[in-house]
Amino acid sequence: MGSRLYMDTKRPNSRFRRVSRGVFALGASQSSDIAQRIETINRQTRNELRKRLMQMAPDRFEALMGELLLALGFEEKTIEISPYGGDGGVDVRGVLNAADVTEVNAAVQAKRWKRNVQAPVVQGLRGSLTVHEQGIIITTSQFSKGAITEARAPGKVPISLIDGDKLLTLLIEHRIGVTAEQHTVYSLDEEWWGDVAGEDIVEPAGVQPVVPNATYPVRIQGMIQAGTVEAELLDGQGRVQYDGTEYRSPSGAGQVASGWKSCNGWNFWRYEHPETGKWRVINELRGK
């Protein structure tokens, strides 16, 4: 589990952060100053984008919806923007090519509103659909419970709903009206310094368990992405038997077991303390 959580923390959108060896916490509980500033900038950008949408001329807003459909995979030659004011409830029509497997004819109604979209709007769009046509409502606001229920009503043509928050997300993801700047931030990889560079784990004062007199061979374990690997520590000098082969050092055995290019075996392998039942690094047994 610890190995899987560690690998998850390497993902850009990981929900976890590594506190110390074997200890993890939710990432949101303590973010870096840089991450907080980035989050603030992105939030400000979303708010400003929402304001710009509300300030656009109605016909330009409908044209923007056509551009969004193009980014979502609608075929450019099929996108038709209805003349403003004479659309009969439909603002944009187009054909979505679903992975060259099938085509979806869609009619889109755009509502640049502050108030919630109600069920009659959903019903009105459904009544404007032609045969084999799907409906989509895009709004800068939200949908009422009645509108959501009506859009999903069984036995009726389903209507897809895109509210204001989803609209902002789609515009940002497809870089419509926004730009994305990428900067590289370097930080020390504490896992590397602990496992590979050989830095010892520093425990708080008063919590170190007494190192037992080892009786060899000692069963040891190592954690890798695929799970747990087991071996035997044959003596305090570091001889390890893994998968039927004897290695002169725990690092050699750890390198083979993990598949890593380098491995500090004294910190990679762990043994179960007979008194506390906790798994400790075999560096405690070194020379004993």
Secondary structure, 3 states (H helix, E strand, C coil): CHHHHHHHHCCCCCCEEEEECCEEEEHHHCCCHHHHHHHHHHHHHHHHHHHHHHHCCHHHHHHHHHHHHHHCCECHHHCEECCCCCCCCCCEEEEEEECCCEEEEEEEEEECCCCCECHHHHHHHHHHCCCCEEEEEEECCCECHHHHHHHCCCCCCCEEEECHHHHHHHHHHCCCCCCCCCCCCCCCCHHHHHHCCCCCCCCCCCCCCCCCCCCCCEEEEEEECCEEEEEEECCCCCCEEECCEEECCHHHHHHHHHCCCCCCHHHHCEEECCCCCCEEEHHHHCCC
